[in-house]
Amino acid sequence: MVQKSKKPIVQVHKGTSRFVLLFSFIPSLAVKLPRIHLKAGIETLVRNWRETFRKETWEYEVWWSPTWCLFKGLLDNWKEYRFYRKTKHQFLQTTYFSFLGIVNLQKRGQKLNCDYRPFWRNIYDATGGEAMNDGHHFSETDNFCVDHGVKILDYGSPITQRIILKHGNKIVQALASHFPELSRNG
């Protein structure tokens, strides 16, 4: 007797500050949840308590600060939703809804399947090298999908948002001309 392989009901993808849940029974939706590093946040708070109350620790994304450990995923969810609602930029994958950053509902696209080097080179060239200021978001092909062209999935960072506002249309054009197979409907 041959058994059918069962597809998992939910796939969990773990990023640095967020989890992405993909449910097999909702094929058009991705659910983003903040990832809270409670232990590291408390340890950092106790170890560096004086630094914690400095203004710049709370205003900027200081890597592995208590703020970063406890709230980055939540803030990125909220900023992503607000940025999409404000701009509706063609390069952004649609974020339908956010419940105060606790849960984001984003449209799911097809996995991007292309050669990393020319993809990154096109983004680098289209931004005049500014994509290097936010290498994680622009150089990781897992941060993109295909849905009526190439879309960026992870755009909660203020640096990412500035680059998209300044160069987003050029990125879309460069990717469409160099990867026409990705411009088809998702």
C-alpha positions in Angstrom: 0.0 0.0 0.0 1.4 3.4 -1.0 0.8 6.2 1.4 0.3 9.7 0.3 2.8 12.2 1.6 1.0 14.6 3.9 1.5 18.3 3.4 2.1 20.1 6.6 -0.9 22.2 7.7 1.3 25.0 8.7 4.9 25.9 7.7 6.8 28.1 10.2 9.6 30.3 8.9 11.7 31.9 11.6 13.4 35.2 11.0 15.5 37.3 13.3 12.6 39.3 14.7 9.5 37.7 13.2 7.8 34.3 12.5 6.0 33.8 9.2 3.2 31.2 9.2 2.0 29.7 5.9 -1.2 27.7 6.3 -1.9 25.1 3.6 -5.7 25.7 3.8 -5.2 29.5 3.2 -2.8 29.4 0.2 -3.1 33.2 -0.5 -2.1 34.5 2.9 1.0 34.8 5.1 0.7 35.6 8.8 3.6 37.5 10.4 4.1 37.4 14.2 6.7 39.2 16.3 9.5 37.1 17.7 10.3 38.2 21.2 13.7 37.4 22.6 12.5 37.6 26.3 15.5 36.0 28.0 18.1 38.0 25.9 16.1 41.2 26.4 15.9 40.8 30.2 19.6 39.8 30.4 20.6 42.9 28.3 18.4 45.1 30.4 20.0 43.9 33.7 23.5 43.9 32.3 23.3 47.3 30.6 20.6 49.0 32.6 22.3 52.5 32.4 22.5 52.2 28.6 18.8 51.2 28.4 17.6 54.6 29.4 19.7 56.6 27.0 17.5 58.3 24.4 19.3 56.8 21.3 18.8 53.3 22.6 15.1 53.7 22.2 15.1 55.9 19.0 17.3 53.7 16.8 17.4 50.0 16.2 20.4 49.2 18.4 21.3 45.6 17.7 20.4 43.4 20.6 19.3 46.2 22.9 16.4 45.5 25.2 14.2 47.4 22.8 15.4 45.4 19.9 14.9 42.0 21.7 11.5 42.8 23.0 9.8 45.0 20.4 11.5 44.9 17.0 9.2 42.3 15.4 6.1 44.1 16.7 7.4 47.5 15.4 8.5 46.1 12.1 5.0 44.6 11.6 3.4 47.9 12.4 5.8 50.0 10.3 5.4 47.6 7.3 1.6 47.9 7.5 1.7 51.7 7.8 4.2 52.0 4.9 2.1 49.8 2.6 -1.1 51.7 3.5 0.6 55.1 2.9 2.4 54.3 -0.4 0.8 51.2 -2.0 4.1 51.1 -3.9 4.2 48.6 -6.8 7.3 47.0 -5.3 5.6 46.1 -2.0 3.8 42.8 -1.4 0.4 43.8 -0.1 -0.1 43.9 3.7 -3.8 43.6 4.2 -4.1 44.1 7.9 -2.2 44.6 11.2 -3.5 44.2 14.7 -1.2 46.8 16.3 1.8 44.9 15.0 0.9 41.8 16.9 -0.4 40.0 13.8 0.1 41.1 10.2 -1.7 39.5 7.3 0.2 39.7 4.0 -0.6 38.4 0.6 1.4 35.4 -0.3 3.2 35.2 -3.6 5.2 32.5 -5.4 8.7 31.7 -4.2 11.4 33.6 -6.1 13.5 31.2 -8.0 16.4 32.9 -9.8 20.2 33.2 -9.7 21.2 35.3 -6.7 24.2 37.2 -8.2 22.5 38.8 -11.2 19.4 39.5 -9.0 21.5 41.3 -6.4 23.5 43.1 -9.1 20.4 44.5 -10.7 19.2 45.8 -7.3 22.6 47.2 -6.5 22.8 49.0 -9.9 19.3 50.3 -9.7 19.9 51.9 -6.3 23.3 53.3 -7.3 24.8 51.1 -4.5 22.5 52.4 -1.8 21.1 48.8 -1.3 24.3 48.1 0.5 23.0 50.3 3.3 20.4 47.6 4.0 22.1 44.5 2.6 19.9 42.0 4.5 16.6 43.1 3.0 17.8 43.5 -0.5 20.4 40.7 -0.9 18.3 37.8 0.5 16.2 36.4 -2.2 13.9 34.9 0.5 12.8 38.5 1.1 11.1 38.6 -2.3 8.3 36.8 -4.1 6.7 36.8 -7.5 3.2 38.2 -7.7 2.5 40.2 -10.9 6.2 41.0 -10.9 8.8 40.8 -8.2 7.7 42.1 -4.8 9.6 42.7 -1.6 8.1 40.9 1.5 10.2 42.4 4.3 10.0 46.2 4.4 9.5 47.3 8.0 12.9 48.8 8.4 13.1 52.6 7.9 16.3 52.2 5.8 14.5 49.8 3.5 11.5 52.2 3.2 13.8 55.1 2.3 15.5 53.0 -0.4 12.1 51.9 -1.8 10.8 55.5 -1.9 13.9 56.7 -3.7 14.6 53.7 -6.0 11.7 51.4 -5.9 10.4 52.1 -9.4 14.0 51.8 -10.8 14.3 48.4 -9.0 11.0 47.2 -10.5 12.1 48.3 -14.0 15.5 46.7 -13.7 14.2 43.4 -12.5 11.4 43.3 -15.1 13.9 43.9 -18.0 16.6 41.5 -16.8 14.2 38.8 -15.5 11.2 38.9 -17.8 10.1 35.4 -16.6 9.5 37.0 -13.1 7.2 39.7 -14.5 4.5 37.2 -15.4 1.5 36.9 -13.1 2.1 35.1 -9.8 
